[in-house]
Amino acid sequence: MIQLHNGSPLPDTMFTLSQVGDIAVLGITCPALLDEQAQALAPALRDIATQSNGRMLVDLAGVGRFSCAWINTLIELTRTCRELGGELVVVNVHPKAKQLLRSSELDRFLHLAPSRAAAFQALGHPVVAPWRLAIARLLDIPVGQAA
């Protein structure tokens, strides 16, 4: 289980955290990630990266815009995850922000995935086909790690 050990309190509305296997899944819920938010999130994200051995998925679906400080936070977090033997995968980047990352060629360094399923596959977590999952739930059959 992942626990935060951070001296500065974070607002409850900045992110959600769950765990799928050994992957930390963060849903950023801040509509704008500017300098102040990036600075507040960075220590908690590093802590989560350490506890998850660098295996992280960050979902930016709730983020409409962000600053260079957030991009720097993502770059540092990517380096941390890779040093720990894992990977940071980012999903649901706003189209304008994705264009900015492409034009600056940061998409070559940051691992952007088109969906959560693609992110889990990139992190080595097997994905169960939706139809198999539906049948397993219908028949009350436990779903294992492999599909």
C-alpha positions in Angstrom: 0.0 0.0 0.0 1.2 3.5 -0.8 1.3 6.1 1.9 2.3 9.7 1.6 5.0 11.0 3.9 5.0 14.7 3.2 5.5 17.5 5.6 3.4 20.0 3.7 -0.3 19.3 3.5 -1.8 19.0 0.0 -5.3 20.1 -0.7 -7.6 17.1 -1.0 -8.6 18.2 -4.5 -5.2 18.0 -6.2 -5.1 14.3 -7.0 -6.6 10.9 -6.4 -4.4 7.9 -5.8 -5.1 4.2 -6.4 -3.0 1.1 -6.9 -3.4 -1.5 -9.7 -1.0 -4.3 -9.0 2.3 -2.6 -8.3 1.4 0.5 -10.4 0.5 3.8 -8.7 -2.3 5.4 -10.6 -2.8 9.1 -10.0 -5.7 11.2 -11.3 -4.8 14.8 -11.2 -7.9 16.8 -10.4 -6.5 20.3 -10.5 -8.0 22.2 -13.5 -4.7 24.2 -13.8 -1.3 23.1 -12.8 0.7 26.3 -12.5 3.9 27.0 -10.5 2.3 26.8 -7.1 0.5 23.6 -7.8 3.5 22.0 -9.4 5.7 23.0 -6.4 3.1 21.5 -4.0 2.7 18.3 -5.9 6.4 17.5 -6.6 7.4 16.1 -3.2 4.3 13.9 -2.9 4.8 12.6 -6.4 8.5 11.7 -5.7 7.3 9.9 -2.5 4.8 7.9 -4.5 7.4 7.1 -7.2 9.7 5.8 -4.6 7.1 3.6 -2.9 5.9 2.2 -6.3 9.4 1.5 -7.5 8.9 4.0 -10.2 5.9 2.4 -11.8 3.4 5.3 -12.2 0.5 6.2 -14.4 -0.6 9.9 -14.3 -4.0 10.8 -15.7 -4.4 14.4 -16.7 -8.0 14.3 -17.8 -9.0 16.9 -15.2 -6.3 19.3 -16.2 -7.1 22.1 -18.7 -3.8 23.9 -18.7 -0.4 23.8 -17.1 2.8 25.8 -16.8 6.5 25.1 -17.5 6.8 24.3 -13.8 4.5 21.3 -14.3 6.4 20.2 -17.3 9.6 20.4 -15.3 7.9 18.3 -12.5 7.0 15.7 -15.1 10.5 15.6 -16.5 12.0 15.2 -13.0 9.4 12.6 -12.1 10.2 10.7 -15.3 13.9 10.7 -14.4 13.1 9.5 -10.9 10.9 6.7 -12.1 13.5 5.5 -14.6 16.3 5.6 -12.0 14.1 3.4 -9.8 13.8 0.9 -12.7 10.2 1.9 -13.6 8.5 4.2 -16.0 6.1 7.2 -15.7 3.3 7.0 -18.3 1.0 10.0 -18.8 -2.5 9.8 -20.3 -5.3 12.1 -21.2 -3.2 15.1 -22.0 -5.3 18.0 -23.3 -4.9 18.3 -27.1 -3.4 21.8 -26.9 -0.9 20.7 -24.3 -0.1 17.6 -26.3 0.6 19.8 -29.3 3.0 21.9 -27.1 4.8 18.8 -25.9 5.1 17.6 -29.5 6.4 20.9 -30.9 9.0 21.2 -28.2 9.9 17.5 -28.8 9.3 16.7 -25.1 7.0 13.9 -26.2 10.2 12.0 -27.1 11.3 12.0 -23.4 7.9 11.9 -21.7 5.9 8.7 -22.2 2.5 9.8 -23.4 0.0 7.0 -23.9 -3.3 7.3 -25.9 -5.4 5.5 -23.2 -5.2 4.0 -19.7 -5.2 0.5 -21.3 -2.2 1.5 -23.5 -0.5 2.9 -20.4 -1.0 -0.3 -18.4 0.4 -2.3 -21.3 3.4 0.0 -21.5 4.0 -0.6 -17.8 3.8 -4.4 -18.3 0.5 -4.9 -16.6 -1.7 -7.3 -18.6 -5.0 -6.0 -19.8 -8.0 -8.2 -19.8 -10.2 -7.8 -22.9 -13.4 -5.9 -22.0 -15.6 -8.8 -23.2 -13.7 -11.3 -21.1 -14.0 -9.1 -18.1 -17.8 -8.7 -18.6 -18.3 -12.4 -18.9 -16.1 -13.1 -15.8 -18.1 -10.6 -13.8 -21.4 -12.0 -15.1 -20.4 -15.5 -14.1 -18.7 -14.4 -10.9 -15.4 -15.8 -12.0 -12.2 -14.3 -10.4 -10.1 -12.5 -13.0 -6.4 -13.3 -12.9 -3.5 -11.2 -14.0 -3.3 -12.6 -17.5 -6.0 -12.5 -20.2 
